[in-house]
């Protein structure tokens, strides 16, 4: 699966994450051991076709069905990760908290929040200017989810 362990990247270079202001260095130092441990426990192997970037702007709803778009990260993996990646988007748009739909999944919360933590503070992508803002919104929700389940 293309998702590398991301809390490890934050541990190696916390600057971009801390610059977002969603957590301070004291919180990160205290929370990082648990986040790293849970992230490592999250299985990324699997036989299910997974999108890896599910969020509301990658879902088109028609009268007959839902169509997922933007499949550039698709792979065979753990389907709980697709659900986990969609849940922060659902929550910050007014839906239920992630653990209401995917209870007892601190490893998924850690994997998802780590993905966004390692990316949301990076420089803008010139041909995808909305990406970092979306990643930050998803990080805010995913980080709270992970903190409730792991820290």
PyMOL commands that set and color helices and strands:
alter all, ss='L'
color gray80, all
select helices_A, chain A and resi 6-12+15-19+25-41+56-58+79-92+98-101+106-119+131-150
alter helices_A, ss='H'
color red, helices_A
select strands_A, chain A and resi 48-50+59-61+66-68+75-77
alter strands_A, ss='S'
color yellow, strands_A
deselect
rebuild
show_as cartoon
